[in-house]
Amino acid sequence: MNYNMEIIPAIDIIDGKCVRLTEGDYSQKTIYNENPLEVAKSFENAGIKRLHLVDLDGAKAGKVINWKVLESIAKNTQLVIDFGGGIKKETDLKLVFESGAALATIGSLAVKEPALFESWLNHYGANKFLLGADVKGENIAIGGWLETTNETIIEFIHNYTLKGVTQLFCTDISKDGKLEGPSIELYKKIIQQFPELYFIASGGVSSMKDIEELRLIGCSGVIVGKAIYEGRIKMNELC
C-alpha cells in the first residue's frame, strides 16, 4: 500500500541484538531477535527502502559500539540506513559512514556541542545527517533520554533549519514503546511552523490507523518499531 509517506522501521541494538525499550528505560528491555540482519532482510523483502538503526549501547557509552551490525546490514541489503547512538567525535562519525550508513543520526550532540555539529554540517553536508529530537512535553531530552533540557523543540528546529538541516525526527519519550498512539498535536504544530522540513514522526505508533493519521497531518515519514515486533502492524501492510 502506497501511503505517499516513507515508513521507516527501527532496529534498536543492545549487545548486538534487536531490542526495544519502553520510555527509553534500559531496564525495560525486550529482546526480539538475536540477529538484526535477519530482521533488516525481512523489512527489505517486504519492500521497505529505509532503516533507522539505533546503537543503544553507544548512546549510553557515548561512543559508537555496534558498528559491526551496521556494516553487516549495509553489506547484505540495499537499505538506506540512518545510524545513531554514541556519535560524539569525528572518529565515530567516520566509522559510521565507513560502515555503510547513508545518514548519521545526531541528537544529544546537537544540543550539547552545537559548534562541533555545525562544523560537521559544513564539512560533510547537511544531507548526510538526520537530526533526532527526543522530547518530554515539548522540551528536548538528551543523553539516551536520561536528561531533560530547557530548550523547546520549536527553538531547536528553528536553530538547525537555519544551519541547513532538512531532515528531522521527533520522538515523544512519554509515548515511545507504549503503543498508545503518536503525539499528533505536537507534530501538527511542528509541521505548520516548518512546512519545508522533511519531518519524521517517531514514538507511540501502534497501528496502520496511527500511520494514516500521521500521513494526513503532513508527516514526510514515520519510524515504526514495537508495533511491528508485537505483530500489530504486519509486514505486508508496510508498503
QUIPE-V788975 format. One record per residue. N is the residue number from 1. RES is the residue in one letter. PSI is psi in degrees with one decimal (* if undefined). OMEGA is omega in radians with two decimals (NA if undefined). Layout:
n=(N & N)
res=(RES & RES)
psi=(PSI & PSI)
omega=(OMEGA & OMEGA)
This chain:
n=(1 & 2 & 3 & 4 & 5 & 6 & 7 & 8 & 9 & 10 & 11 & 12 & 13 & 14 & 15 & 16 & 17 & 18 & 19 & 20 & 21 & 22 & 23 & 24 & 25 & 26 & 27 & 28 & 29 & 30 & 31 & 32 & 33 & 34 & 35 & 36 & 37 & 38 & 39 & 40 & 41 & 42 & 43 & 44 & 45 & 46 & 47 & 48 & 49 & 50 & 51 & 52 & 53 & 54 & 55 & 56 & 57 & 58 & 59 & 60 & 61 & 62 & 63 & 64 & 65 & 66 & 67 & 68 & 69 & 70 & 71 & 72 & 73 & 74 & 75 & 76 & 77 & 78 & 79 & 80 & 81 & 82 & 83 & 84 & 85 & 86 & 87 & 88 & 89 & 90 & 91 & 92 & 93 & 94 & 95 & 96 & 97 & 98 & 99 & 100 & 101 & 102 & 103 & 104 & 105 & 106 & 107 & 108 & 109 & 110 & 111 & 112 & 113 & 114 & 115 & 116 & 117 & 118 & 119 & 120 & 121 & 122 & 123 & 124 & 125 & 126 & 127 & 128 & 129 & 130 & 131 & 132 & 133 & 134 & 135 & 136 & 137 & 138 & 139 & 140 & 141 & 142 & 143 & 144 & 145 & 146 & 147 & 148 & 149 & 150 & 151 & 152 & 153 & 154 & 155 & 156 & 157 & 158 & 159 & 160 & 161 & 162 & 163 & 164 & 165 & 166 & 167 & 168 & 169 & 170 & 171 & 172 & 173 & 174 & 175 & 176 & 177 & 178 & 179 & 180 & 181 & 182 & 183 & 184 & 185 & 186 & 187 & 188 & 189 & 190 & 191 & 192 & 193 & 194 & 195 & 196 & 197 & 198 & 199 & 200 & 201 & 202 & 203 & 204 & 205 & 206 & 207 & 208 & 209 & 210 & 211 & 212 & 213 & 214 & 215 & 216 & 217 & 218 & 219 & 220 & 221 & 222 & 223 & 224 & 225 & 226 & 227 & 228 & 229 & 230 & 231 & 232 & 233 & 234 & 235 & 236 & 237 & 238 & 239)
res=(M & N & Y & N & M & E & I & I & P & A & I & D & I & I & D & G & K & C & V & R & L & T & E & G & D & Y & S & Q & K & T & I & Y & N & E & N & P & L & E & V & A & K & S & F & E & N & A & G & I & K & R & L & H & L & V & D & L & D & G & A & K & A & G & K & V & I & N & W & K & V & L & E & S & I & A & K & N & T & Q & L & V & I & D & F & G & G & G & I & K & K & E & T & D & L & K & L & V & F & E & S & G & A & A & L & A & T & I & G & S & L & A & V & K & E & P & A & L & F & E & S & W & L & N & H & Y & G & A & N & K & F & L & L & G & A & D & V & K & G & E & N & I & A & I & G & G & W & L & E & T & T & N & E & T & I & I & E & F & I & H & N & Y & T & L & K & G & V & T & Q & L & F & C & T & D & I & S & K & D & G & K & L & E & G & P & S & I & E & L & Y & K & K & I & I & Q & Q & F & P & E & L & Y & F & I & A & S & G & G & V & S & S & M & K & D & I & E & E & L & R & L & I & G & C & S & G & V & I & V & G & K & A & I & Y & E & G & R & I & K & M & N & E & L & C)
psi=(125.8 & 113.4 & -0.4 & 27.6 & 134.6 & 124.6 & 122.0 & 101.8 & 149.3 & 138.8 & 116.7 & 133.3 & 127.4 & 130.3 & 35.3 & 4.7 & 155.3 & 116.6 & 172.0 & 141.9 & 161.5 & 125.1 & 33.5 & 15.7 & 115.8 & -19.3 & -14.8 & 74.9 & 134.9 & 126.8 & 124.6 & -30.8 & 137.5 & -17.9 & 94.6 & -31.5 & -40.4 & -43.7 & -46.0 & -42.4 & -37.0 & -35.6 & -46.4 & -42.4 & -25.8 & -4.5 & 4.9 & 143.4 & -21.0 & 149.5 & 138.9 & 108.7 & 125.7 & 124.0 & 92.0 & -32.3 & -42.5 & -40.9 & -38.5 & -38.1 & -18.9 & 19.1 & 152.7 & 128.4 & -46.9 & 43.1 & -23.3 & -33.7 & -44.7 & -49.6 & -44.7 & -44.4 & -41.1 & -37.8 & -30.5 & 4.5 & 170.6 & 10.1 & 140.7 & 115.4 & 128.5 & 135.1 & 131.7 & 167.3 & 100.2 & 10.2 & 96.2 & -24.9 & 163.5 & -29.7 & -38.3 & -44.9 & -46.1 & -41.6 & -41.8 & -44.9 & -41.6 & -28.0 & -4.1 & 5.9 & 137.0 & -34.9 & 145.7 & 130.5 & 123.3 & 129.9 & -87.4 & -40.4 & -36.4 & -22.7 & -45.7 & -34.2 & 65.9 & -33.8 & -40.5 & -46.8 & -40.2 & -37.7 & -36.3 & -40.8 & -42.2 & -38.7 & -46.9 & -20.1 & 135.6 & -23.9 & -4.3 & 4.0 & 142.0 & 118.8 & 128.3 & 126.4 & 109.8 & 133.9 & 147.7 & 118.6 & -118.2 & 15.3 & 146.2 & 134.7 & 143.8 & 175.6 & 48.8 & 34.0 & 15.2 & -9.4 & 133.1 & 138.2 & 178.6 & -5.8 & 133.8 & 159.3 & -37.7 & -44.5 & -44.1 & -48.9 & -45.1 & -46.6 & -45.7 & -23.3 & -32.6 & -25.0 & 9.9 & -5.8 & 132.4 & -18.8 & 132.1 & 140.2 & 147.8 & 127.5 & 123.1 & 108.9 & -34.3 & -19.7 & -23.7 & 130.5 & 6.8 & -8.5 & 37.2 & 9.1 & 150.2 & 170.5 & 74.1 & -46.7 & -41.2 & -44.7 & -37.9 & -46.8 & -45.0 & -47.0 & -39.1 & -38.2 & -27.7 & 68.8 & -23.1 & -15.2 & 138.2 & 93.4 & 127.1 & 123.4 & 148.4 & 139.8 & 126.2 & -7.2 & 122.9 & -10.2 & 169.7 & -27.0 & -42.2 & -42.6 & -42.6 & -40.5 & -40.6 & -38.5 & -43.2 & -30.1 & -4.4 & 15.3 & 140.9 & -28.9 & 168.4 & 133.5 & 127.2 & 130.9 & -87.6 & -38.3 & -32.9 & -47.6 & -27.0 & 3.1 & 11.7 & -26.4 & 126.1 & 150.0 & -42.8 & -6.4 & -11.7 & -25.4 & *)
omega=(-3.12 & -3.10 & -3.07 & 3.07 & -3.07 & 3.05 & -3.01 & 3.10 & 3.12 & 2.93 & 3.09 & -3.02 & 2.89 & -3.12 & 3.11 & -3.09 & 3.11 & -3.08 & 2.91 & 3.03 & 2.99 & -3.10 & 3.09 & -3.07 & -3.08 & 3.11 & 3.10 & -2.98 & 3.02 & 3.08 & -3.12 & -3.12 & 3.12 & -3.00 & -3.12 & 3.13 & 3.10 & 3.14 & -3.13 & 3.14 & 3.12 & 3.07 & -3.13 & 3.13 & 3.12 & 3.12 & 3.11 & -3.10 & -2.99 & -3.09 & 3.08 & -3.04 & -3.04 & 3.11 & -3.10 & 3.04 & 3.14 & 3.13 & -3.11 & -3.05 & -3.10 & 3.02 & -3.11 & -3.10 & -3.03 & -3.12 & 3.11 & 3.09 & 3.08 & -3.11 & -3.12 & -3.13 & -3.14 & -3.11 & -2.97 & 3.04 & 3.05 & -3.07 & 3.00 & -3.00 & 2.87 & -3.01 & 3.11 & -3.14 & 3.06 & 3.11 & -3.07 & -3.10 & -3.13 & 3.10 & 3.07 & -3.11 & 3.12 & 3.13 & -3.13 & 3.11 & 3.14 & -3.13 & 2.99 & 3.11 & 3.05 & 3.13 & 3.02 & 3.11 & -3.12 & 3.14 & -3.07 & -3.08 & -3.13 & 3.10 & -3.01 & -3.10 & -3.08 & -3.12 & 3.12 & -3.14 & 3.13 & 3.11 & 3.09 & 3.10 & -3.13 & -3.06 & -3.04 & -3.07 & -3.08 & -3.12 & 3.11 & -3.05 & 2.95 & -3.12 & -3.13 & 3.11 & 3.04 & -3.11 & 2.92 & -2.95 & 3.02 & -3.12 & -3.12 & 3.05 & -3.05 & 3.05 & -3.10 & 3.08 & -3.05 & -3.05 & 3.12 & -3.11 & 3.09 & -3.09 & 3.12 & 3.12 & -3.12 & 3.10 & -3.10 & -3.13 & -3.13 & -3.13 & -3.03 & 3.02 & 3.07 & -3.12 & 3.00 & -3.13 & -3.10 & -3.12 & 3.14 & 2.96 & -3.10 & 3.11 & 3.02 & -3.05 & -3.11 & -3.12 & -2.88 & 3.09 & -3.09 & 3.09 & -3.11 & -3.11 & -3.08 & -3.12 & -3.03 & -3.07 & 3.11 & -3.11 & 3.08 & -3.12 & -3.13 & -3.09 & 3.11 & -3.11 & -3.09 & -3.05 & -3.11 & -3.06 & 2.99 & -2.99 & -3.11 & 3.10 & -3.13 & 3.05 & 3.02 & -3.10 & -3.05 & -3.03 & 3.05 & 3.09 & 3.08 & -3.12 & 3.11 & 3.13 & 3.11 & 3.09 & -3.08 & 3.12 & 3.02 & 3.08 & 3.09 & -3.12 & 3.09 & 3.06 & -3.10 & -3.14 & -2.99 & -3.10 & 3.09 & -3.06 & -3.14 & 3.05 & 3.13 & 3.02 & -3.09 & 3.13 & -3.05 & 3.08 & -2.97 & -3.07 & NA)
